[in-house]
Every structure is written in C-alpha cells, then in structure tokens.
Amino acid sequence: MFRPIYGTRTRAKEYSDLAINTNKGCNHGCKYCYARMMFNRYHPGENFEDASYREGIVEATKNQLSSGKYKGKKIMLCFMCDPYPAEIDTTPTREIIKAIKDAGANVSVLTKGGMRATRDFDLYKPGDSFGCTLTFCQDNDSRKWEPNAHGPQSRLDALKYAHAHPNRIKTWVSLEPVINPEQTLELIEKSHSYVNLYKVGKLNTNNCRGSEYYEELKQIECSIDWKDFGQRAEALLKQYGKEYYLKDDLRKEMEK
C-alpha cells in the first residue's frame, strides 16, 4: 500500500511541511496550472482533467496515520490537485480529514471549491485552517483562467462562513498566481475582515510551460512591476493589521 502523506520540498514548503494529494488530476481547468505540467510529464497520454480519487487513498491514509508519528503535525490538502474537484463526490476528502483528526493531527485545506468545502467544517478543531486560492474579483476573468473552479464570490463566501463557524476555524488565502495585480489588491480589501492569514506570491510562467496560454502569461509576467505590487500588497496588509507571508519569489523581486 502506498504512503500518501509526504514531506514537501522547494516552494511547497512555504505552505506546509507535510501534504496529501487526494486526487489524480484536477478538473478545474486552470490555464496556469503547475500540476498539469507535472502530470503530463509522468502520465503521458492521460488526461489531467479526468480527475478521480487515487485508488485506496482513504485506507492508505489511515494506515499511515496509525503509526502515531503525525500527532500534532499539520497536513495540507492539496498541492497537486484540489480536494474539492468539480462534479465529483468528495466523500473521500471528508473521510481523509476525519482520519487526520482522529489521529490527533491538524489539517490545512487549500481549495478553489468554494462553498462545496463547507460541508466538512464540522470536523475542524483548534489548530486546523481553511484556505482558498484567490486570483480574480471579476467572474469573466475567473471563467477564462480557471473555468470549472468555483467563482470568486463562492470562495469569499466559504472563507466568511469558516471565519464565523462555531468551530473557530482559522482562515487563510493564497494570493498566487497574481495575473491582475489590481484585482489581487481588491481581494485583500474585500476579505480582510474574515481572513486571518495571507500568503502572497507572483506569477511564475515556468509553472505553465505547455499551456496554450503560456505566451500570453509570459507577456503578463514581464509587464508587471513586481516590486511595486509587493510593496503595495504589504502596505495594505499592514494597514489592516493582517498576518502575512511574502513568498520567496516575490520577496526577491522586491529586493531588486
């Protein structure tokens, strides 16, 4: 039986030391997706958007957790997929979260599944956190770049619901990739009253080689003044007294 809990490396360590990828592939259709590139490298001829839960993922997770060595540690869902893919029964995600909690570990979720994720908030306890990737305020931009993910308002609503939940769920946001800096700053304005932590990055087109949108994304990346964006985002987060983390790629641009 495989071991789904793994130690992260490189950029992923800026989010969590441990993670589980619940699914094989993802059907949100994001045009900038790093996971798609990696999937195509290791699964040639297969369709990344034919998302399905990895065979035996729930039992394998329970088996790995039974060792007891993950008690008190944080495990993140997910880096290479979304724990709440579109139009799929997400019961295995709930079972995995429950198994993590039963083992005395903490869970951190990152999703674009919006309100779909709220069904599982009853499982959260102190030390757990719920996060959304926020990219755009405008629905038309979201539909272009991430056509099957829940839209901006659904993600904001899910964060607001988590923040107000009786289980006192810590909320966080990944502002990455940044494709429209003004909309990213607007997202901070919209969400600061119910988001506890922001992690801010940039657009890295090396993550989306092979995408039909690669050239367009490359032009966008080169057109953005990342130092200015980083400074404005940091100033806004300080203004609202928010906890935040600037990812290494953005920090390096700000230090130029």
C-alpha positions as CSV (number, residue, x, y, z in Angstrom):
1,M,0.0,0.0,0.0
2,F,1.3,3.4,-0.9
3,R,2.0,6.2,1.6
4,P,0.0,9.3,0.6
5,I,1.4,11.6,3.3
6,Y,4.7,13.1,2.1
7,G,7.2,15.7,3.0
8,T,7.2,18.8,0.8
9,R,10.1,20.4,-1.0
10,T,11.1,23.7,-2.5
11,R,8.2,26.2,-3.0
12,A,5.6,23.9,-1.3
13,K,7.5,24.1,2.0
14,E,6.4,27.8,2.2
15,Y,2.9,26.4,2.8
16,S,3.3,23.2,4.8
17,D,6.0,20.6,5.6
18,L,3.5,17.7,5.1
19,A,0.8,17.1,2.5
20,I,-1.5,14.7,0.8
21,N,-2.7,14.8,-2.8
22,T,-6.1,13.2,-2.7
23,N,-6.8,13.0,-6.4
24,K,-5.1,12.0,-9.6
25,G,-5.6,15.0,-11.9
26,C,-7.9,18.0,-11.5
27,N,-10.9,19.1,-13.4
28,H,-10.9,22.8,-12.5
29,G,-9.2,23.5,-15.8
30,C,-6.8,26.3,-14.6
31,K,-4.7,27.5,-17.5
32,Y,-1.7,28.4,-15.4
33,C,-1.6,25.1,-13.6
34,Y,1.8,23.7,-12.4
35,A,0.3,20.3,-11.5
36,R,-0.9,19.9,-15.1
37,M,2.7,20.2,-16.4
38,M,4.0,17.7,-13.8
39,F,1.1,15.3,-14.6
40,N,1.8,15.3,-18.3
41,R,5.4,14.6,-17.6
42,Y,4.7,11.5,-15.6
43,H,1.5,10.3,-17.2
44,P,1.9,10.8,-20.9
45,G,-1.3,10.2,-22.9
46,E,-3.6,10.6,-19.9
47,N,-6.0,13.5,-19.4
48,F,-5.2,15.6,-16.4
49,E,-8.8,16.8,-16.3
50,D,-10.2,13.3,-15.8
51,A,-10.0,13.8,-12.1
52,S,-10.5,10.9,-9.8
53,Y,-9.6,9.9,-6.3
54,R,-6.4,7.9,-6.0
55,E,-7.2,4.2,-5.6
56,G,-7.2,3.2,-2.0
57,I,-6.4,6.8,-0.8
58,V,-8.6,6.7,2.3
59,E,-7.3,3.3,3.7
60,A,-3.7,4.2,2.8
61,T,-4.0,7.5,4.7
62,K,-5.5,5.7,7.7
63,N,-2.8,3.1,7.7
64,Q,0.0,5.7,7.5
65,L,-1.6,7.8,10.3
66,S,-1.8,4.7,12.6
67,S,1.9,4.9,13.2
68,G,1.2,7.8,15.6
69,K,4.1,9.9,14.4
70,Y,1.9,12.6,12.8
71,K,0.1,13.6,16.1
72,G,0.2,17.3,16.5
73,K,1.6,17.9,13.0
74,K,-0.1,19.8,10.2
75,I,-1.0,18.0,7.0
76,M,-2.2,20.0,4.0
77,L,-4.7,19.1,1.3
78,C,-3.5,19.6,-1.5
79,F,-0.7,20.8,-3.8
80,M,-1.1,18.7,-7.0
81,C,-4.9,18.7,-7.1
82,D,-7.9,20.2,-5.4
83,P,-9.6,18.3,-2.5
84,Y,-13.0,19.6,-3.8
85,P,-13.0,19.0,-7.6
86,A,-16.0,19.9,-9.6
87,E,-18.9,17.4,-10.1
88,I,-17.3,14.6,-8.2
89,D,-18.5,13.0,-4.9
90,T,-16.0,14.4,-2.4
91,T,-16.8,12.0,0.4
92,P,-13.2,10.6,0.4
93,T,-11.9,14.1,1.2
94,R,-14.2,14.2,4.2
95,E,-13.0,10.7,5.3
96,I,-9.4,11.8,5.0
97,I,-9.9,14.9,7.1
98,K,-11.7,12.8,9.7
99,A,-8.8,10.3,9.7
100,I,-6.3,13.1,10.2
101,K,-8.3,14.5,13.1
102,D,-8.8,11.0,14.7
103,A,-5.0,10.6,14.6
104,G,-4.5,13.8,16.6
105,A,-3.0,15.7,13.6
106,N,-4.1,19.1,12.2
107,V,-5.4,19.7,8.8
108,S,-5.0,22.7,6.5
109,V,-7.1,22.8,3.3
110,L,-6.4,24.9,0.2
111,T,-9.1,24.8,-2.4
112,K,-10.9,26.6,-5.3
113,G,-14.0,24.6,-4.5
114,G,-15.7,27.4,-2.6
115,M,-18.9,26.6,-0.8
116,R,-18.5,22.9,-1.6
117,A,-16.0,22.7,1.2
118,T,-18.2,24.0,3.9
119,R,-19.9,20.6,4.4
120,D,-16.8,19.4,6.2
121,F,-16.3,22.4,8.6
122,D,-17.9,20.4,11.4
123,L,-14.7,18.2,11.5
124,Y,-12.4,21.2,12.1
125,K,-10.9,21.8,15.6
126,P,-8.4,24.3,17.0
127,G,-5.2,24.1,15.1
128,D,-6.9,23.5,11.8
129,S,-7.3,26.0,8.9
130,F,-9.3,26.5,5.8
131,G,-7.8,28.4,2.8
132,C,-8.8,29.4,-0.7
133,T,-6.7,30.4,-3.7
134,L,-8.0,33.9,-4.7
135,T,-7.0,35.1,-8.1
136,F,-9.7,37.4,-9.5
137,C,-12.6,39.6,-8.4
138,Q,-14.2,39.5,-11.8
139,D,-16.2,36.4,-12.9
140,N,-15.3,36.8,-16.5
141,D,-11.5,36.6,-15.7
142,S,-12.0,33.7,-13.4
143,R,-14.0,31.8,-16.1
144,K,-11.2,32.4,-18.6
145,W,-8.3,31.2,-16.4
146,E,-10.0,28.7,-14.2
147,P,-13.2,27.8,-16.0
148,N,-14.5,24.9,-13.8
149,A,-13.5,26.2,-10.4
150,H,-16.0,27.9,-8.1
151,G,-16.1,31.6,-8.8
152,P,-14.6,34.4,-6.7
153,Q,-17.8,35.1,-4.6
154,S,-18.2,31.4,-3.7
155,R,-14.6,31.3,-2.4
156,L,-15.1,34.5,-0.5
157,D,-18.4,33.2,1.0
158,A,-16.7,30.0,2.1
159,L,-14.0,31.9,3.9
160,K,-16.5,34.1,5.6
161,Y,-18.6,31.1,6.6
162,A,-15.4,29.4,8.0
163,H,-14.5,32.5,10.0
164,A,-17.9,32.7,11.6
165,H,-18.2,29.0,12.2
166,P,-18.7,27.9,15.8
167,N,-15.5,25.8,15.5
168,R,-13.5,29.0,15.2
169,I,-11.7,27.9,12.0
170,K,-8.6,29.9,11.1
171,T,-8.9,31.2,7.6
172,W,-6.1,31.9,5.1
173,V,-5.7,32.9,1.5
174,S,-3.1,32.1,-1.2
175,L,-2.8,35.1,-3.5
176,E,-1.0,33.2,-6.2
177,P,-0.7,33.3,-9.2
178,V,-1.1,37.1,-9.5
179,I,-2.3,37.8,-13.0
180,N,-4.1,41.1,-12.4
181,P,-2.4,42.9,-9.5
182,E,-5.2,45.4,-9.1
183,Q,-7.7,42.6,-8.6
184,T,-5.4,40.9,-6.1
185,L,-5.2,44.1,-4.1
186,E,-9.0,44.4,-4.3
187,L,-9.4,40.9,-3.0
188,I,-7.4,41.9,0.1
189,E,-9.8,44.9,0.5
190,K,-12.8,42.6,0.2
191,S,-11.7,39.8,2.5
192,H,-9.6,41.3,5.3
193,S,-12.4,41.3,7.9
194,Y,-12.6,37.5,7.8
195,V,-9.2,36.2,6.7
196,N,-6.6,35.6,9.3
197,L,-3.5,34.9,7.1
198,Y,-2.4,35.9,3.6
199,K,0.3,34.2,1.6
200,V,1.3,36.4,-1.3
201,G,3.2,35.3,-4.4
202,K,3.5,36.2,-8.0
203,L,3.0,34.7,-11.5
204,N,5.7,32.1,-12.4
205,T,5.3,31.2,-16.0
206,N,7.8,28.4,-15.6
207,N,4.9,26.6,-13.9
208,C,2.8,26.6,-17.0
209,R,5.0,25.6,-19.9
210,G,3.0,23.7,-22.4
211,S,-0.2,25.6,-21.7
212,E,-1.9,27.2,-24.7
213,Y,-1.8,30.4,-22.7
214,Y,1.9,30.3,-22.0
215,E,2.9,33.1,-24.3
216,E,0.1,35.3,-23.0
217,L,1.1,34.6,-19.4
218,K,4.7,35.3,-20.1
219,Q,3.8,38.7,-21.5
220,I,1.7,39.4,-18.4
221,E,4.5,38.3,-16.1
222,C,7.0,40.6,-17.9
223,S,4.6,43.5,-17.9
224,I,4.0,43.6,-14.1
225,D,6.1,45.7,-11.8
226,W,6.5,43.1,-9.1
227,K,8.4,45.3,-6.7
228,D,5.6,47.9,-6.8
229,F,2.9,45.2,-6.4
230,G,4.7,43.6,-3.5
231,Q,5.2,46.9,-1.7
232,R,1.5,47.9,-2.2
233,A,0.3,44.5,-1.1
234,E,2.5,44.6,2.0
235,A,1.4,48.1,2.9
236,L,-2.2,47.2,2.6
237,L,-1.8,44.1,4.8
238,K,0.0,46.2,7.4
239,Q,-2.7,48.8,7.2
240,Y,-5.3,46.1,8.1
241,G,-3.0,44.6,10.7
242,K,-3.1,41.2,9.0
243,E,-0.7,38.3,9.4
244,Y,1.0,37.7,6.1
245,Y,3.9,35.9,4.4
246,L,5.5,37.1,1.2
247,K,6.7,34.1,-0.9
248,D,10.4,33.9,-1.8
249,D,9.9,34.6,-5.5
250,L,8.0,37.9,-4.7
251,R,10.4,38.9,-2.0
252,K,13.4,38.5,-4.3
253,E,11.7,40.8,-6.8
254,M,11.0,43.4,-4.1
255,E,14.7,43.4,-3.1
256,K,16.0,44.2,-6.6
